[in-house]
Amino acid sequence: MKTLQCGSRLRARLLSASLSGMRRLFIAAVGLVALASLHAATPTATDARAQELIRTLRLAVLPKESGYLGIIGVSAQKVEVGGRMLAVQSQNYYMLTRERPINYLHWLASDDTHILVEGGPLDYFIFHPDGKVEKVTLGFDYAAGQRPIVAVPGGCWKALKLHEGASFALMVNTLSPEFTPDRVKIGEGAGWVKRFAGSTPWATPDALRKLIGPNWIPDAAH
């Protein structure tokens, strides 16, 4: 009798373990299907899709820097900066398109974080005040080294460039503390180019000049 009871308990445990394993497999399968469905549901990155997003999100051309901008809002919390109160954070939509593929060189006092939402890839060029230079590729091909987010410290120069062949790149960016017009500088000149030229193989004078674009400042002081 004891032998039969032990056998029954063993079979029950095996059945329970089997059902538990089946449940885990089922959950994993559902997760994979959900991920596949989400990927399949992402609209194709086309020029028509870019125009749809511009209309839907009410994006407008950003003067001087170029690209498209849409204001989302600012945080309710405040912080004192330079004797005045600013929102801890502001948020925007930002988009580059085939027709406007470059966000031209600019400097921001705020920390600036860009998150790629749709489209891409694009290159993010960062020029630190200590002379360090970085190029980060925003995209969804993680195996190739692309990343969906980049965080840039305040006090850096930066520029963005859409990859050739890409239709658009839609991002959300947050600035901490909030953006104010008096805490941004757009454009640079020969002194800046001389400072960063040759700091990395891609930082040729011609390439840096193209990142400045129409905002070239003759005899810009440093």
Secondary structure in CASP SS format (residue, H / E / C, confidence):
PFRMAT SS
TARGET T0000
AUTHOR 0000-0000-0000
METHOD secondary structure of the structure
MODEL  1
M C 1.00
K H 1.00
T H 1.00
L H 1.00
Q H 1.00
C H 1.00
G H 1.00
S H 1.00
R H 1.00
L H 1.00
R H 1.00
A H 1.00
R H 1.00
L H 1.00
L H 1.00
S H 1.00
A H 1.00
S H 1.00
L H 1.00
S H 1.00
G H 1.00
M H 1.00
R H 1.00
R H 1.00
L H 1.00
F H 1.00
I H 1.00
A H 1.00
A H 1.00
V H 1.00
G H 1.00
L H 1.00
V H 1.00
A H 1.00
L H 1.00
A H 1.00
S H 1.00
L H 1.00
H H 1.00
A H 1.00
A H 1.00
T C 1.00
P C 1.00
T C 1.00
A C 1.00
T C 1.00
D H 1.00
A H 1.00
R H 1.00
A H 1.00
Q H 1.00
E H 1.00
L H 1.00
I H 1.00
R H 1.00
T H 1.00
L C 1.00
R C 1.00
L C 1.00
A E 1.00
V E 1.00
L C 1.00
P C 1.00
K C 1.00
E C 1.00
S C 1.00
G C 1.00
Y E 1.00
L E 1.00
G E 1.00
I E 1.00
I E 1.00
G E 1.00
V E 1.00
S C 1.00
A C 1.00
Q C 1.00
K E 1.00
V E 1.00
E E 1.00
V E 1.00
G C 1.00
G C 1.00
R E 1.00
M E 1.00
L E 1.00
A E 1.00
V C 1.00
Q C 1.00
S E 1.00
Q E 1.00
N E 1.00
Y E 1.00
Y E 1.00
M E 1.00
L E 1.00
T E 1.00
R C 1.00
E C 1.00
R C 1.00
P C 1.00
I E 1.00
N E 1.00
Y E 1.00
L E 1.00
H E 1.00
W E 1.00
L E 1.00
A C 1.00
S C 1.00
D E 1.00
D E 1.00
T E 1.00
H E 1.00
I E 1.00
L E 1.00
V E 1.00
E E 1.00
G E 1.00
G C 1.00
P C 1.00
L E 1.00
D E 1.00
Y E 1.00
F E 1.00
I E 1.00
F E 1.00
H C 1.00
P C 1.00
D C 1.00
G C 1.00
K C 1.00
V E 1.00
E E 1.00
K E 1.00
V E 1.00
T E 1.00
L E 1.00
G C 1.00
F C 1.00
D C 1.00
Y H 1.00
A H 1.00
A H 1.00
G C 1.00
Q C 1.00
R E 1.00
P C 1.00
I E 1.00
V E 1.00
A E 1.00
V E 1.00
P C 1.00
G C 1.00
G C 1.00
C E 1.00
W E 1.00
K E 1.00
A E 1.00
L E 1.00
K E 1.00
L E 1.00
H C 1.00
E C 1.00
G C 1.00
A C 1.00
S C 1.00
F E 1.00
A E 1.00
L E 1.00
M E 1.00
V E 1.00
N E 1.00
T E 1.00
L E 1.00
S E 1.00
P C 1.00
E C 1.00
F C 1.00
T C 1.00
P H 1.00
D H 1.00
R H 1.00
V E 1.00
K E 1.00
I E 1.00
G C 1.00
E C 1.00
G C 1.00
A H 1.00
G H 1.00
W H 1.00
V H 1.00
K H 1.00
R H 1.00
F H 1.00
A C 1.00
G C 1.00
S C 1.00
T C 1.00
P C 1.00
W C 1.00
A C 1.00
T C 1.00
P H 1.00
D H 1.00
A H 1.00
L H 1.00
R H 1.00
K H 1.00
L H 1.00
I H 1.00
G H 1.00
P H 1.00
N H 1.00
W C 1.00
I C 1.00
P C 1.00
D C 1.00
A C 1.00
A C 1.00
H C 1.00
END
